[in-house]
Amino acid sequence: MDAHVPNPLVCPTCGGALTFEILDDERFLVVWSCVECGLIRATEPTG
Ligand SMILES: [Zn+2]
């Protein structure tokens, strides 16, 4: 299983690099955090 992310995401606030952590692999729940300003965003499955 290749978990490589092809498109690097950047922080919408400061433009810094975002790092992600998979909280729930089955539900594809991922939390993104910015290394520059500390912004935290979470993605949740729709539907
Ligand atoms: Zn940021």
mmCIF file of the protein (N, C-alpha, C, O) and its ligand, coordinates in Angstrom:
data_MODEL
# 
_entry.id   MODEL 
# 
loop_
_entity.id 
_entity.type 
_entity.pdbx_number_of_molecules 
1 polymer     1 
2 non-polymer 1 
# 
_entity_poly.entity_id                      1 
_entity_poly.type                           'polypeptide(L)' 
_entity_poly.nstd_linkage                   no 
_entity_poly.nstd_monomer                   no 
_entity_poly.pdbx_seq_one_letter_code       MDAHVPNPLVCPTCGGALTFEILDDERFLVVWSCVECGLIRATEPTG 
_entity_poly.pdbx_seq_one_letter_code_can   MDAHVPNPLVCPTCGGALTFEILDDERFLVVWSCVECGLIRATEPTG 
_entity_poly.pdbx_strand_id                 A 
# 
loop_
_entity_poly_seq.entity_id 
_entity_poly_seq.num 
_entity_poly_seq.mon_id 
_entity_poly_seq.hetero 
1 1  MET n 
1 2  ASP n 
1 3  ALA n 
1 4  HIS n 
1 5  VAL n 
1 6  PRO n 
1 7  ASN n 
1 8  PRO n 
1 9  LEU n 
1 10 VAL n 
1 11 CYS n 
1 12 PRO n 
1 13 THR n 
1 14 CYS n 
1 15 GLY n 
1 16 GLY n 
1 17 ALA n 
1 18 LEU n 
1 19 THR n 
1 20 PHE n 
1 21 GLU n 
1 22 ILE n 
1 23 LEU n 
1 24 ASP n 
1 25 ASP n 
1 26 GLU n 
1 27 ARG n 
1 28 PHE n 
1 29 LEU n 
1 30 VAL n 
1 31 VAL n 
1 32 TRP n 
1 33 SER n 
1 34 CYS n 
1 35 VAL n 
1 36 GLU n 
1 37 CYS n 
1 38 GLY n 
1 39 LEU n 
1 40 ILE n 
1 41 ARG n 
1 42 ALA n 
1 43 THR n 
1 44 GLU n 
1 45 PRO n 
1 46 THR n 
1 47 GLY n 
# 
loop_
_struct_asym.id 
_struct_asym.entity_id 
A 1 
B 2 
# 
loop_
_chem_comp.id 
_chem_comp.type 
_chem_comp.mon_nstd_flag 
ALA 'L-peptide linking' y 
ARG 'L-peptide linking' y 
ASN 'L-peptide linking' y 
ASP 'L-peptide linking' y 
CYS 'L-peptide linking' y 
GLU 'L-peptide linking' y 
GLY 'peptide linking'   y 
HIS 'L-peptide linking' y 
ILE 'L-peptide linking' y 
LEU 'L-peptide linking' y 
MET 'L-peptide linking' y 
PHE 'L-peptide linking' y 
PRO 'L-peptide linking' y 
SER 'L-peptide linking' y 
THR 'L-peptide linking' y 
TRP 'L-peptide linking' y 
VAL 'L-peptide linking' y 
ZN  non-polymer         . 
# 
_pdbx_entity_nonpoly.entity_id   2 
_pdbx_entity_nonpoly.name        ? 
_pdbx_entity_nonpoly.comp_id     ZN 
# 
_pdbx_nonpoly_scheme.asym_id         B 
_pdbx_nonpoly_scheme.entity_id       2 
_pdbx_nonpoly_scheme.mon_id          ZN 
_pdbx_nonpoly_scheme.ndb_seq_num     1 
_pdbx_nonpoly_scheme.pdb_seq_num     101 
_pdbx_nonpoly_scheme.auth_seq_num    101 
_pdbx_nonpoly_scheme.pdb_mon_id      ZN 
_pdbx_nonpoly_scheme.auth_mon_id     ZN 
_pdbx_nonpoly_scheme.pdb_strand_id   A 
_pdbx_nonpoly_scheme.pdb_ins_code    . 
# 
loop_
_atom_site.group_PDB 
_atom_site.id 
_atom_site.type_symbol 
_atom_site.label_atom_id 
_atom_site.label_alt_id 
_atom_site.label_comp_id 
_atom_site.label_asym_id 
_atom_site.label_entity_id 
_atom_site.label_seq_id 
_atom_site.pdbx_PDB_ins_code 
_atom_site.Cartn_x 
_atom_site.Cartn_y 
_atom_site.Cartn_z 
_atom_site.occupancy 
_atom_site.B_iso_or_equiv 
_atom_site.pdbx_formal_charge 
_atom_site.auth_seq_id 
_atom_site.auth_comp_id 
_atom_site.auth_asym_id 
_atom_site.auth_atom_id 
_atom_site.pdbx_PDB_model_num 
ATOM   1   N  N  . MET A 1 1  ? 0.840   -1.195 0.000  1.00 0.00 ? 1   MET A N  1 
ATOM   2   C  CA . MET A 1 1  ? 0.000   0.000  0.000  1.00 0.00 ? 1   MET A CA 1 
ATOM   3   C  C  . MET A 1 1  ? 0.869   1.236  0.000  1.00 0.00 ? 1   MET A C  1 
ATOM   4   O  O  . MET A 1 1  ? 1.692   1.450  0.890  1.00 0.00 ? 1   MET A O  1 
ATOM   5   N  N  . ASP A 1 2  ? 0.664   2.029  -1.008 1.00 0.00 ? 2   ASP A N  1 
ATOM   6   C  CA . ASP A 1 2  ? 1.458   3.244  -1.143 1.00 0.00 ? 2   ASP A CA 1 
ATOM   7   C  C  . ASP A 1 2  ? 0.678   4.434  -0.620 1.00 0.00 ? 2   ASP A C  1 
ATOM   8   O  O  . ASP A 1 2  ? -0.353  4.799  -1.185 1.00 0.00 ? 2   ASP A O  1 
ATOM   9   N  N  . ALA A 1 3  ? 1.161   5.047  0.461  1.00 0.00 ? 3   ALA A N  1 
ATOM   10  C  CA . ALA A 1 3  ? 0.446   6.159  1.091  1.00 0.00 ? 3   ALA A CA 1 
ATOM   11  C  C  . ALA A 1 3  ? 1.019   7.499  0.663  1.00 0.00 ? 3   ALA A C  1 
ATOM   12  O  O  . ALA A 1 3  ? 0.788   8.521  1.309  1.00 0.00 ? 3   ALA A O  1 
ATOM   13  N  N  . HIS A 1 4  ? 1.770   7.486  -0.432 1.00 0.00 ? 4   HIS A N  1 
ATOM   14  C  CA . HIS A 1 4  ? 2.396   8.729  -0.867 1.00 0.00 ? 4   HIS A CA 1 
ATOM   15  C  C  . HIS A 1 4  ? 1.340   9.733  -1.321 1.00 0.00 ? 4   HIS A C  1 
ATOM   16  O  O  . HIS A 1 4  ? 0.402   9.381  -2.035 1.00 0.00 ? 4   HIS A O  1 
ATOM   17  N  N  . VAL A 1 5  ? 1.503   10.977 -0.900 1.00 0.00 ? 5   VAL A N  1 
ATOM   18  C  CA . VAL A 1 5  ? 0.580   12.036 -1.315 1.00 0.00 ? 5   VAL A CA 1 
ATOM   19  C  C  . VAL A 1 5  ? 1.223   12.826 -2.457 1.00 0.00 ? 5   VAL A C  1 
ATOM   20  O  O  . VAL A 1 5  ? 2.251   13.472 -2.260 1.00 0.00 ? 5   VAL A O  1 
ATOM   21  N  N  . PRO A 1 6  ? 0.626   12.776 -3.641 1.00 0.00 ? 6   PRO A N  1 
ATOM   22  C  CA . PRO A 1 6  ? 1.227   13.381 -4.825 1.00 0.00 ? 6   PRO A CA 1 
ATOM   23  C  C  . PRO A 1 6  ? 1.254   14.904 -4.785 1.00 0.00 ? 6   PRO A C  1 
ATOM   24  O  O  . PRO A 1 6  ? 2.186   15.521 -5.301 1.00 0.00 ? 6   PRO A O  1 
ATOM   25  N  N  . ASN A 1 7  ? 0.247   15.511 -4.180 1.00 0.00 ? 7   ASN A N  1 
ATOM   26  C  CA . ASN A 1 7  ? 0.190   16.968 -4.184 1.00 0.00 ? 7   ASN A CA 1 
ATOM   27  C  C  . ASN A 1 7  ? 0.459   17.543 -2.790 1.00 0.00 ? 7   ASN A C  1 
ATOM   28  O  O  . ASN A 1 7  ? -0.368  17.397 -1.890 1.00 0.00 ? 7   ASN A O  1 
ATOM   29  N  N  . PRO A 1 8  ? 1.588   18.184 -2.613 1.00 0.00 ? 8   PRO A N  1 
ATOM   30  C  CA . PRO A 1 8  ? 1.905   18.796 -1.326 1.00 0.00 ? 8   PRO A CA 1 
ATOM   31  C  C  . PRO A 1 8  ? 0.984   19.969 -1.049 1.00 0.00 ? 8   PRO A C  1 
ATOM   32  O  O  . PRO A 1 8  ? 0.788   20.838 -1.898 1.00 0.00 ? 8   PRO A O  1 
ATOM   33  N  N  . LEU A 1 9  ? 0.425   19.981 0.145  1.00 0.00 ? 9   LEU A N  1 
ATOM   34  C  CA . LEU A 1 9  ? -0.497  21.052 0.504  1.00 0.00 ? 9   LEU A CA 1 
ATOM   35  C  C  . LEU A 1 9  ? 0.233   22.130 1.279  1.00 0.00 ? 9   LEU A C  1 
ATOM   36  O  O  . LEU A 1 9  ? 1.186   21.859 2.009  1.00 0.00 ? 9   LEU A O  1 
ATOM   37  N  N  . VAL A 1 10 ? -0.222  23.334 1.110  1.00 0.00 ? 10  VAL A N  1 
ATOM   38  C  CA . VAL A 1 10 ? 0.361   24.450 1.838  1.00 0.00 ? 10  VAL A CA 1 
ATOM   39  C  C  . VAL A 1 10 ? -0.708  25.110 2.686  1.00 0.00 ? 10  VAL A C  1 
ATOM   40  O  O  . VAL A 1 10 ? -1.898  25.006 2.390  1.00 0.00 ? 10  VAL A O  1 
ATOM   41  N  N  . CYS A 1 11 ? -0.280  25.795 3.750  1.00 0.00 ? 11  CYS A N  1 
ATOM   42  C  CA . CYS A 1 11 ? -1.198  26.456 4.662  1.00 0.00 ? 11  CYS A CA 1 
ATOM   43  C  C  . CYS A 1 11 ? -1.899  27.616 3.958  1.00 0.00 ? 11  CYS A C  1 
ATOM   44  O  O  . CYS A 1 11 ? -1.235  28.459 3.355  1.00 0.00 ? 11  CYS A O  1 
ATOM   45  N  N  . PRO A 1 12 ? -3.237  27.673 4.025  1.00 0.00 ? 12  PRO A N  1 
ATOM   46  C  CA . PRO A 1 12 ? -3.997  28.746 3.394  1.00 0.00 ? 12  PRO A CA 1 
ATOM   47  C  C  . PRO A 1 12 ? -3.813  30.077 4.111  1.00 0.00 ? 12  PRO A C  1 
ATOM   48  O  O  . PRO A 1 12 ? -4.155  31.129 3.573  1.00 0.00 ? 12  PRO A O  1 
ATOM   49  N  N  . THR A 1 13 ? -3.278  30.030 5.311  1.00 0.00 ? 13  THR A N  1 
ATOM   50  C  CA . THR A 1 13 ? -3.116  31.249 6.097  1.00 0.00 ? 13  THR A CA 1 
ATOM   51  C  C  . THR A 1 13 ? -1.743  31.881 5.904  1.00 0.00 ? 13  THR A C  1 
ATOM   52  O  O  . THR A 1 13 ? -1.642  33.079 5.639  1.00 0.00 ? 13  THR A O  1 
ATOM   53  N  N  . CYS A 1 14 ? -0.688  31.082 6.034  1.00 0.00 ? 14  CYS A N  1 
ATOM   54  C  CA . CYS A 1 14 ? 0.665   31.641 5.975  1.00 0.00 ? 14  CYS A CA 1 
ATOM   55  C  C  . CYS A 1 14 ? 1.487   31.067 4.830  1.00 0.00 ? 14  CYS A C  1 
ATOM   56  O  O  . CYS A 1 14 ? 2.588   31.542 4.552  1.00 0.00 ? 14  CYS A O  1 
ATOM   57  N  N  . GLY A 1 15 ? 0.954   30.047 4.167  1.00 0.00 ? 15  GLY A N  1 
ATOM   58  C  CA . GLY A 1 15 ? 1.677   29.466 3.045  1.00 0.00 ? 15  GLY A CA 1 
ATOM   59  C  C  . GLY A 1 15 ? 2.762   28.498 3.453  1.00 0.00 ? 15  GLY A C  1 
ATOM   60  O  O  . GLY A 1 15 ? 3.561   28.065 2.622  1.00 0.00 ? 15  GLY A O  1 
ATOM   61  N  N  . GLY A 1 16 ? 2.795   28.155 4.739  1.00 0.00 ? 16  GLY A N  1 
ATOM   62  C  CA . GLY A 1 16 ? 3.791   27.206 5.223  1.00 0.00 ? 16  GLY A CA 1 
ATOM   63  C  C  . GLY A 1 16 ? 3.438   25.779 4.836  1.00 0.00 ? 16  GLY A C  1 
ATOM   64  O  O  . GLY A 1 16 ? 2.375   25.508 4.279  1.00 0.00 ? 16  GLY A O  1 
ATOM   65  N  N  . ALA A 1 17 ? 4.348   24.888 5.143  1.00 0.00 ? 17  ALA A N  1 
ATOM   66  C  CA . ALA A 1 17 ? 4.129   23.492 4.803  1.00 0.00 ? 17  ALA A CA 1 
ATOM   67  C  C  . ALA A 1 17 ? 3.167   22.838 5.780  1.00 0.00 ? 17  ALA A C  1 
ATOM   68  O  O  . ALA A 1 17 ? 3.195   23.110 6.980  1.00 0.00 ? 17  ALA A O  1 
ATOM   69  N  N  . LEU A 1 18 ? 2.314   21.968 5.242  1.00 0.00 ? 18  LEU A N  1 
ATOM   70  C  CA . LEU A 1 18 ? 1.367   21.244 6.087  1.00 0.00 ? 18  LEU A CA 1 
ATOM   71  C  C  . LEU A 1 18 ? 1.816   19.798 6.248  1.00 0.00 ? 18  LEU A C  1 
ATOM   72  O  O  . LEU A 1 18 ? 2.262   19.152 5.299  1.00 0.00 ? 18  LEU A O  1 
ATOM   73  N  N  . THR A 1 19 ? 1.685   19.315 7.472  1.00 0.00 ? 19  THR A N  1 
ATOM   74  C  CA . THR A 1 19 ? 1.940   17.910 7.719  1.00 0.00 ? 19  THR A CA 1 
ATOM   75  C  C  . THR A 1 19 ? 0.641   17.259 8.151  1.00 0.00 ? 19  THR A C  1 
ATOM   76  O  O  . THR A 1 19 ? -0.188  17.894 8.803  1.00 0.00 ? 19  THR A O  1 
ATOM   77  N  N  . PHE A 1 20 ? 0.458   15.989 7.790  1.00 0.00 ? 20  PHE A N  1 
ATOM   78  C  CA . PHE A 1 20 ? -0.802  15.342 8.114  1.00 0.00 ? 20  PHE A CA 1 
ATOM   79  C  C  . PHE A 1 20 ? -0.576  14.105 8.969  1.00 0.00 ? 20  PHE A C  1 
ATOM   80  O  O  . PHE A 1 20 ? 0.462   13.445 8.910  1.00 0.00 ? 20  PHE A O  1 
ATOM   81  N  N  . GLU A 1 21 ? -1.596  13.826 9.763  1.00 0.00 ? 21  GLU A N  1 
ATOM   82  C  CA . GLU A 1 21 ? -1.577  12.626 10.596 1.00 0.00 ? 21  GLU A CA 1 
ATOM   83  C  C  . GLU A 1 21 ? -2.890  11.882 10.416 1.00 0.00 ? 21  GLU A C  1 
ATOM   84  O  O  . GLU A 1 21 ? -3.966  12.462 10.565 1.00 0.00 ? 21  GLU A O  1 
ATOM   85  N  N  . ILE A 1 22 ? -2.801  10.609 10.098 1.00 0.00 ? 22  ILE A N  1 
ATOM   86  C  CA . ILE A 1 22 ? -3.997  9.800  9.890  1.00 0.00 ? 22  ILE A CA 1 
ATOM   87  C  C  . ILE A 1 22 ? -4.525  9.314  11.235 1.00 0.00 ? 22  ILE A C  1 
ATOM   88  O  O  . ILE A 1 22 ? -3.871  8.545  11.941 1.00 0.00 ? 22  ILE A O  1 
ATOM   89  N  N  . LEU A 1 23 ? -5.719  9.783  11.569 1.00 0.00 ? 23  LEU A N  1 
ATOM   90  C  CA . LEU A 1 23 ? -6.327  9.383  12.833 1.00 0.00 ? 23  LEU A CA 1 
ATOM   91  C  C  . LEU A 1 23 ? -7.129  8.099  12.691 1.00 0.00 ? 23  LEU A C  1 
ATOM   92  O  O  . LEU A 1 23 ? -7.069  7.213  13.544 1.00 0.00 ? 23  LEU A O  1 
ATOM   93  N  N  . ASP A 1 24 ? -7.879  8.013  11.602 1.00 0.00 ? 24  ASP A N  1 
ATOM   94  C  CA . ASP A 1 24 ? -8.695  6.823  11.368 1.00 0.00 ? 24  ASP A CA 1 
ATOM   95  C  C  . ASP A 1 24 ? -8.563  6.427  9.912  1.00 0.00 ? 24  ASP A C  1 
ATOM   96  O  O  . ASP A 1 24 ? -9.130  7.070  9.029  1.00 0.00 ? 24  ASP A O  1 
ATOM   97  N  N  . ASP A 1 25 ? -7.814  5.365  9.666  1.00 0.00 ? 25  ASP A N  1 
ATOM   98  C  CA . ASP A 1 25 ? -7.537  4.963  8.299  1.00 0.00 ? 25  ASP A CA 1 
ATOM   99  C  C  . ASP A 1 25 ? -8.789  4.440  7.601  1.00 0.00 ? 25  ASP A C  1 
ATOM   100 O  O  . ASP A 1 25 ? -8.967  4.644  6.400  1.00 0.00 ? 25  ASP A O  1 
ATOM   101 N  N  . GLU A 1 26 ? -9.646  3.773  8.351  1.00 0.00 ? 26  GLU A N  1 
ATOM   102 C  CA . GLU A 1 26 ? -10.836 3.182  7.751  1.00 0.00 ? 26  GLU A CA 1 
ATOM   103 C  C  . GLU A 1 26 ? -11.843 4.248  7.326  1.00 0.00 ? 26  GLU A C  1 
ATOM   104 O  O  . GLU A 1 26 ? -12.522 4.117  6.308  1.00 0.00 ? 26  GLU A O  1 
ATOM   105 N  N  . ARG A 1 27 ? -11.920 5.313  8.139  1.00 0.00 ? 27  ARG A N  1 
ATOM   106 C  CA . ARG A 1 27 ? -12.876 6.382  7.824  1.00 0.00 ? 27  ARG A CA 1 
ATOM   107 C  C  . ARG A 1 27 ? -12.202 7.533  7.087  1.00 0.00 ? 27  ARG A C  1 
ATOM   108 O  O  . ARG A 1 27 ? -12.837 8.534  6.756  1.00 0.00 ? 27  ARG A O  1 
ATOM   109 N  N  . PHE A 1 28 ? -10.881 7.370  6.831  1.00 0.00 ? 28  PHE A N  1 
ATOM   110 C  CA . PHE A 1 28 ? -10.115 8.382  6.117  1.00 0.00 ? 28  PHE A CA 1 
ATOM   111 C  C  . PHE A 1 28 ? -10.205 9.726  6.835  1.00 0.00 ? 28  PHE A C  1 
ATOM   112 O  O  . PHE A 1 28 ? -10.433 10.760 6.207  1.00 0.00 ? 28  PHE A O  1 
ATOM   113 N  N  . LEU A 1 29 ? -10.025 9.701  8.146  1.00 0.00 ? 29  LEU A N  1 
ATOM   114 C  CA . LEU A 1 29 ? -10.025 10.913 8.944  1.00 0.00 ? 29  LEU A CA 1 
ATOM   115 C  C  . LEU A 1 29 ? -8.586  11.374 9.141  1.00 0.00 ? 29  LEU A C  1 
ATOM   116 O  O  . LEU A 1 29 ? -7.782  10.701 9.787  1.00 0.00 ? 29  LEU A O  1 
ATOM   117 N  N  . VAL A 1 30 ? -8.282  12.531 8.573  1.00 0.00 ? 30  VAL A N  1 
ATOM   118 C  CA . VAL A 1 30 ? -6.918  13.029 8.588  1.00 0.00 ? 30  VAL A CA 1 
ATOM   119 C  C  . VAL A 1 30 ? -6.879  14.431 9.184  1.00 0.00 ? 30  VAL A C  1 
ATOM   120 O  O  . VAL A 1 30 ? -7.740  15.259 8.887  1.00 0.00 ? 30  VAL A O  1 
ATOM   121 N  N  . VAL A 1 31 ? -5.895  14.692 10.014 1.00 0.00 ? 31  VAL A N  1 
ATOM   122 C  CA . VAL A 1 31 ? -5.719  16.015 10.591 1.00 0.00 ? 31  VAL A CA 1 
ATOM   123 C  C  . VAL A 1 31 ? -4.456  16.651 10.006 1.00 0.00 ? 31  VAL A C  1 
ATOM   124 O  O  . VAL A 1 31 ? -3.368  16.076 10.037 1.00 0.00 ? 31  VAL A O  1 
ATOM   125 N  N  . TRP A 1 32 ? -4.646  17.864 9.469  1.00 0.00 ? 32  TRP A N  1 
ATOM   126 C  CA . TRP A 1 32 ? -3.523  18.595 8.902  1.00 0.00 ? 32  TRP A CA 1 
ATOM   127 C  C  . TRP A 1 32 ? -3.072  19.676 9.880  1.00 0.00 ? 32  TRP A C  1 
ATOM   128 O  O  . TRP A 1 32 ? -3.897  20.353 10.493 1.00 0.00 ? 32  TRP A O  1 
ATOM   129 N  N  . SER A 1 33 ? -1.770  19.832 10.019 1.00 0.00 ? 33  SER A N  1 
ATOM   130 C  CA . SER A 1 33 ? -1.255  20.863 10.905 1.00 0.00 ? 33  SER A CA 1 
ATOM   131 C  C  . SER A 1 33 ? -0.149  21.634 10.194 1.00 0.00 ? 33  SER A C  1 
ATOM   132 O  O  . SER A 1 33 ? 0.656   21.067 9.456  1.00 0.00 ? 33  SER A O  1 
ATOM   133 N  N  . CYS A 1 34 ? -0.131  22.947 10.438 1.00 0.00 ? 34  CYS A N  1 
ATOM   134 C  CA . CYS A 1 34 ? 0.879   23.799 9.822  1.00 0.00 ? 34  CYS A CA 1 
ATOM   135 C  C  . CYS A 1 34 ? 2.072   23.935 10.750 1.00 0.00 ? 34  CYS A C  1 
ATOM   136 O  O  . CYS A 1 34 ? 1.914   24.164 11.949 1.00 0.00 ? 34  CYS A O  1 
ATOM   137 N  N  . VAL A 1 35 ? 3.268   23.792 10.191 1.00 0.00 ? 35  VAL A N  1 
ATOM   138 C  CA . VAL A 1 35 ? 4.477   23.862 11.001 1.00 0.00 ? 35  VAL A CA 1 
ATOM   139 C  C  . VAL A 1 35 ? 4.866   25.310 11.274 1.00 0.00 ? 35  VAL A C  1 
ATOM   140 O  O  . VAL A 1 35 ? 5.715   25.578 12.125 1.00 0.00 ? 35  VAL A O  1 
ATOM   141 N  N  . GLU A 1 36 ? 4.246   26.244 10.554 1.00 0.00 ? 36  GLU A N  1 
ATOM   142 C  CA . GLU A 1 36 ? 4.610   27.650 10.684 1.00 0.00 ? 36  GLU A CA 1 
ATOM   143 C  C  . GLU A 1 36 ? 3.741   28.370 11.720 1.00 0.00 ? 36  GLU A C  1 
ATOM   144 O  O  . GLU A 1 36 ? 4.254   28.974 12.661 1.00 0.00 ? 36  GLU A O  1 
ATOM   145 N  N  . CYS A 1 37 ? 2.402   28.298 11.531 1.00 0.00 ? 37  CYS A N  1 
ATOM   146 C  CA . CYS A 1 37 ? 1.514   29.081 12.384 1.00 0.00 ? 37  CYS A CA 1 
ATOM   147 C  C  . CYS A 1 37 ? 0.661   28.212 13.304 1.00 0.00 ? 37  CYS A C  1 
ATOM   148 O  O  . CYS A 1 37 ? -0.070  28.730 14.147 1.00 0.00 ? 37  CYS A O  1 
ATOM   149 N  N  . GLY A 1 38 ? 0.752   26.899 13.144 1.00 0.00 ? 38  GLY A N  1 
ATOM   150 C  CA . GLY A 1 38 ? 0.038   26.004 14.043 1.00 0.00 ? 38  GLY A CA 1 
ATOM   151 C  C  . GLY A 1 38 ? -1.405  25.771 13.668 1.00 0.00 ? 38  GLY A C  1 
ATOM   152 O  O  . GLY A 1 38 ? -2.184  25.249 14.466 1.00 0.00 ? 38  GLY A O  1 
ATOM   153 N  N  . LEU A 1 39 ? -1.772  26.160 12.439 1.00 0.00 ? 39  LEU A N  1 
ATOM   154 C  CA . LEU A 1 39 ? -3.136  25.929 11.985 1.00 0.00 ? 39  LEU A CA 1 
ATOM   155 C  C  . LEU A 1 39 ? -3.431  24.430 11.926 1.00 0.00 ? 39  LEU A C  1 
ATOM   156 O  O  . LEU A 1 39 ? -2.615  23.639 11.452 1.00 0.00 ? 39  LEU A O  1 
ATOM   157 N  N  . ILE A 1 40 ? -4.615  24.057 12.418 1.00 0.00 ? 40  ILE A N  1 
ATOM   158 C  CA . ILE A 1 40 ? -5.009  22.652 12.399 1.00 0.00 ? 40  ILE A CA 1 
ATOM   159 C  C  . ILE A 1 40 ? -6.328  22.515 11.652 1.00 0.00 ? 40  ILE A C  1 
ATOM   160 O  O  . ILE A 1 40 ? -7.312  23.186 11.963 1.00 0.00 ? 40  ILE A O  1 
ATOM   161 N  N  . ARG A 1 41 ? -6.326  21.633 10.661 1.00 0.00 ? 41  ARG A N  1 
ATOM   162 C  CA . ARG A 1 41 ? -7.536  21.384 9.909  1.00 0.00 ? 41  ARG A CA 1 
ATOM   163 C  C  . ARG A 1 41 ? -7.776  19.877 9.852  1.00 0.00 ? 41  ARG A C  1 
ATOM   164 O  O  . ARG A 1 41 ? -6.845  19.078 9.753  1.00 0.00 ? 41  ARG A O  1 
ATOM   165 N  N  . ALA A 1 42 ? -9.054  19.519 9.917  1.00 0.00 ? 42  ALA A N  1 
ATOM   166 C  CA . ALA A 1 42 ? -9.392  18.103 9.896  1.00 0.00 ? 42  ALA A CA 1 
ATOM   167 C  C  . ALA A 1 42 ? -10.301 17.804 8.714  1.00 0.00 ? 42  ALA A C  1 
ATOM   168 O  O  . ALA A 1 42 ? -11.228 18.559 8.420  1.00 0.00 ? 42  ALA A O  1 
ATOM   169 N  N  . THR A 1 43 ? -10.026 16.707 8.050  1.00 0.00 ? 43  THR A N  1 
ATOM   170 C  CA . THR A 1 43 ? -10.866 16.280 6.933  1.00 0.00 ? 43  THR A CA 1 
ATOM   171 C  C  . THR A 1 43 ? -11.686 15.079 7.383  1.00 0.00 ? 43  THR A C  1 
ATOM   172 O  O  . THR A 1 43 ? -11.163 14.135 7.974  1.00 0.00 ? 43  THR A O  1 
ATOM   173 N  N  . GLU A 1 44 ? -12.967 15.134 7.093  1.00 0.00 ? 44  GLU A N  1 
ATOM   174 C  CA . GLU A 1 44 ? -13.842 14.032 7.464  1.00 0.00 ? 44  GLU A CA 1 
ATOM   175 C  C  . GLU A 1 44 ? -14.571 13.543 6.222  1.00 0.00 ? 44  GLU A C  1 
ATOM   176 O  O  . GLU A 1 44 ? -14.815 14.319 5.298  1.00 0.00 ? 44  GLU A O  1 
ATOM   177 N  N  . PRO A 1 45 ? -14.911 12.286 6.193  1.00 0.00 ? 45  PRO A N  1 
ATOM   178 C  CA . PRO A 1 45 ? -15.625 11.716 5.044  1.00 0.00 ? 45  PRO A CA 1 
ATOM   179 C  C  . PRO A 1 45 ? -17.008 12.319 4.909  1.00 0.00 ? 45  PRO A C  1 
ATOM   180 O  O  . PRO A 1 45 ? -17.694 12.550 5.906  1.00 0.00 ? 45  PRO A O  1 
ATOM   181 N  N  . THR A 1 46 ? -17.413 12.571 3.690  1.00 0.00 ? 46  THR A N  1 
ATOM   182 C  CA . THR A 1 46 ? -18.726 13.142 3.428  1.00 0.00 ? 46  THR A CA 1 
ATOM   183 C  C  . THR A 1 46 ? -19.696 12.041 3.065  1.00 0.00 ? 46  THR A C  1 
ATOM   184 O  O  . THR A 1 46 ? -19.359 11.114 2.329  1.00 0.00 ? 46  THR A O  1 
ATOM   185 N  N  . GLY A 1 47 ? -20.897 12.151 3.585  1.00 0.00 ? 47  GLY A N  1 
ATOM   186 C  CA . GLY A 1 47 ? -21.891 11.132 3.312  1.00 0.00 ? 47  GLY A CA 1 
ATOM   187 C  C  . GLY A 1 47 ? -21.766 10.046 4.339  1.00 0.00 ? 47  GLY A C  1 
ATOM   188 O  O  . GLY A 1 47 ? -22.517 9.071  4.301  1.00 0.00 ? 47  GLY A O  1 
HETATM 189 ZN ZN . ZN  B 2 .  ? 0.287   28.319 8.551  1.00 0.00 2 101 ZN  A ZN 1 
# 
